[in-house]
Amino acid sequence: MRIKMAQLNPTVGDIEGNKEKIIEVLSQENDVPDLVVFPELFLSGYPPRDLLEKPWFIKRVQAVIEELRKISERHGKTGILLGAPLQREDGGIRDLYNSALLLYQGKIQAVQHKSLLPTYDVFDEARYFEPAREVRPIPFKDEVLGISICEDAWNDPELWPRGRMYTFDPIAVLAQKGATLFLNLSASPFSLGKEEIRYRLLRNHVRRHCLPFVYLNQVGGNDELIFDGRSMVLDKNGELVSLFTPFQEEVRTIDTTHPVATEPYIPQDKIESVYEALVLGIRDYLRKCGFSQVLVGLSGGIDSALTCSLAAEALGKEKVMGISLPGPYSSPGSVEDSRKLAHNLAIEFRVIPITSIYHSYLDCLQTHFADSTPDITEENLQARIRGNILMALSNKFGYLLLSTGNKSELAVGYCTLYGDMSGGLSVISDVPKTMVYELARYVNREREIIPREIMEKAPSAELRPDQKDEDSLPPYPLLDPVLHYYIDENYSLEEIVQLGYPEEMVRKVAHMVDSNEYKRRQAAPGLKVTNKAFGMGRRMPIAARYEK
């Protein structure tokens, strides 16, 4: 069977636009395959979230399905397999399925609903969908298709060392009922190293059941989530037949009758994958939200330099403006290093000093602060002045302000609410500080873009004389692993200490993480690149007291 796989970038809610993408693929006259396949919930975009609770939205989806059914009549030799939310005929608006529909010769030939509805991390599918009541393979032309949807293929003991998450295995059932070819429609978000996990997962299914596997994933950025695509096809021996380009739309036709294994599977370099994910995340966030240009406050530090470099790669140099806002404690290098970065990127650069504004604030508050000693309050005034100016420029010219804080800072609250946290998108909020340096080196892989001076200087907020991050925080090479175990892996403090980290430091870090939840709740959306990001996938209480 000749299958055309459409690894495409849908827009959530844009039912008409997503339909046009389907029509465009079908209209490629030089190729008439047996089957064209589109990703999970392609018509609605993934994840549609509470759009699924809007009756008008579901009706529009149903109307477009009807249009596509009629269109399939004009493509009589080709079946169309796509993902869409489908309403139960005997149910109300909440009785929805996450479905795969096979359209062929003017008919809805078959429907397979999703069985396993994930509710962990960023997923909340049980909020909207009912699980499939039955799983059965679908005869089509010379194959019997074992159709599954994303999570249906993730019930593998190797992936869940603490025990299987589900008691039901849709892939095994499809094999037992006579499937000759596995087809999985996915909307599987990117995270560091996930590509290799997917490959092992599919290979395990193939080797267990001796059936070829066609895996199609969507690509693109939707809010915090980034989808890398990286669709693949394995033959019945588990050998790689086709591996799609990551982070790009791509349409390929493969022949399952005579599959030819290609070179051995080699995963994408991890830092390269994070870089490409962030670039795609910025580009799609702006495009899908209706923005075209961005502002970045350039401090002379590595975080803002990396954010600015990513934005220039994503949008083009003419769409990025860098702003330096030197204050009373800014080093001369903070402006000159930022200027050099802007020159290397060929972006617009402006300098707006804030010292006089800062002193005006102090004069205004002098009477009220008369009996108190200067402290972090005065330091944060500078960050809030900068945030205010950047947001004024954003409002005036319609630029989206990018927040530049990294995951390590956001974790421990080393950031100023309504100051450097201001912005519409927090680009590197899921990138630990140690990885920031790795990404910066990747940016400079061919030539110096981020100046050497920025790469080598000690991290500093420059809000008081001779300030360094390590005055308040453990060194980042020590801090980041502790944060990883505490946040990403859910280790207890005792377990982290047993790994060899100082108990006093571990307890201090954990306290900082927990006590700054209120800040993170007010942060801009951040692009997810690790297995546990702040935001929709981590739902901790603010007003709480618990033993750690």
C-alpha positions, 0 to 999 in steps of 0.5 A, a space after each residue: 500500500 502506498 501511504 502519503 504521510 502529511 507531517 503538518 502544522 495545524 493551528 488550534 481552532 482554525 478549522 477552515 485553515 486546517 481543512 485547506 491544508 488537507 485539500 492542498 495535500 490531496 491536490 498534489 496531482 503527481 502522486 495518487 496514493 492509496 491512503 493519505 494520513 493526517 495527525 491526531 485531532 488535525 481538524 481542531 488542532 492539538 490541544 484544543 482545550 476548552 474549545 471542545 466545550 463550545 457547541 458551535 465549535 463542535 458543529 463547525 468540526 462536523 460541518 467540515 468533516 461532511 465537506 471532506 467526505 464529499 471531497 473524498 468522492 473526487 479522489 476515488 482511489 485515495 482514502 483519507 485518514 485524519 484526526 478530529 473530535 467526534 460527537 457521540 450520536 446518542 450523547 450531549 456535547 461533552 460526549 466526545 471522542 478523540 477520533 480517527 476517521 477514514 473517508 473513502 469514495 464519499 463515505 465515512 468508511 470507518 471510525 476508530 476512537 482513542 482508547 487511552 486518555 492521558 491525564 498526566 503532565 500537560 495532558 487533560 484528555 479525560 476532561 473532554 473525551 470518552 474512551 473508545 468502547 471497542 478497538 478493531 482493525 479496519 480492512 482497507 484495500 490490501 491491508 488490515 489497518 490497526 489504527 491507534 491514536 497517540 497515547 494508545 501506543 504508549 502502554 509499554 512496560 519499558 517506559 514505565 519502570 514503576 508499573 504500567 499506567 494502563 491495564 489495556 493495550 490497544 496495540 496488542 488487541 489490534 494485532 490479536 484481531 488480525 491487523 497487518 499494519 499499525 498506523 498511529 496518528 499522534 500529537 506528541 509534544 517535544 521534550 528533550 530526549 523524547 524522540 529516542 523514547 518514541 523510537 524504542 516504543 515503536 520498535 518494541 511494538 514491531 518486534 513483539 507483533 512482527 508488524 510494520 508501524 507507520 507513525 505520524 506526528 504533527 509539527 509546530 508550536 501551540 502555546 507552550 507546547 512544541 511538536 517536533 514531528 519526527 514521524 517514522 516508519 518501521 518495517 516488520 523487523 523493526 528496521 527504520 524505513 523512513 524518518 522525517 525531518 524534525 521541526 518542519 512540515 514534510 509530506 512523504 509517500 512510503 510503500 508498505 508493500 516493499 519497504 526498504 530499510 534506510 541507514 540505522 536510526 540516529 537521534 538528533 543532537 540534543 542541544 540542536 533539538 532544543 535550539 530548533 524547538 525554541 526557534 519554532 516555538 517563537 515563530 509559531 507563537 507570534 504567527 498564530 497570535 498575530 504578532 510579527 515583531 519582538 522586543 528584547 531587553 538586553 542586559 549584557 548577560 547570557 540569558 537575554 543574548 540567547 533569547 535575542 539570538 533565538 528570536 533573530 533566527 526565528 523571525 529574521 533580523 528586521 523583526 527584532 529590536 534590542 533595548 539596553 536600559 543601563 542603571 546606576 549599577 550597570 557595568 560599562 560592558 552591559 551596554 557595549 556587550 549588548 551593542 556588539 551582540 546587536 551588531 553581530 545579529 544586525 538588529 535594531 538597537 536602542 539605549 534608554 538609561 534609567 538612572 534618573 527615573 530610578 532616583 525619581 522613584 527613590 525621591 518619591 518614596 523617600 518619606 515613606 522609606 525614611 525609617 527603613 534600611 535599603 534592601 531588595 526593594 530598591 533593587 527591584 525598583 530598577 527591574 520594574 522600571 525596565 519592565 515598565 519601559 519595555 511594556 510601554 514600547 510594546 504597547 506603542 509599536 505592537 511588538 511582543 516583549 520576550 521575557 528572558 529568565 531561565 528555568 533555574 531563576 524561575 525555579 528559585 524566584 531569582 526574578 522580579 515580578 512585574 520587572 524582568 518577568 514582564 512579557 508575552 512569551 518566556 522563551 527560555 523559562 524551561 532551559 536550566 542555566 547550565 543548558 543556556 551556556 550549551 545553547 549559546 555555544 551552539 549559536 556560536 558554532 559557525 561564527 561569534 554571534 554572542 560575544 565572548 565577553 558575554 559568555 565569560 562574565 559571571 552572571 549578575 543582575 547588576 542591581 547593586 554594586 559588584 552583585 553576582 548571582 552566586 551571592 544569593 544562589 549556589 553555583 549553577 552546576 550544583 543548583 541545576 541538578 538539585 532542581 532537576 531531581 526536586 522538580 523534574 523527578 519528584 525526589 524527596 529531600 532525603 533522596 537528593 541528599 543521599 545522592 551526595 548534595 549538601 543537606 543545608 543547600 538542598 533544603 534551602 533550594 527546596 524552600 525557595 522553589 516552594 515559596 515562589 510558586 506565586 511568582 510562577 503563577 503570574 509568569 508569561 507562558 513558557 516554551 516547554 523543552 524538558 520533561 517537566 516545565 513550569 506552567 500547564 504541566 505542573 500544578 502546585 498549590 500556592 496557599 499550602 503548608 506541607 512537609 518535604 
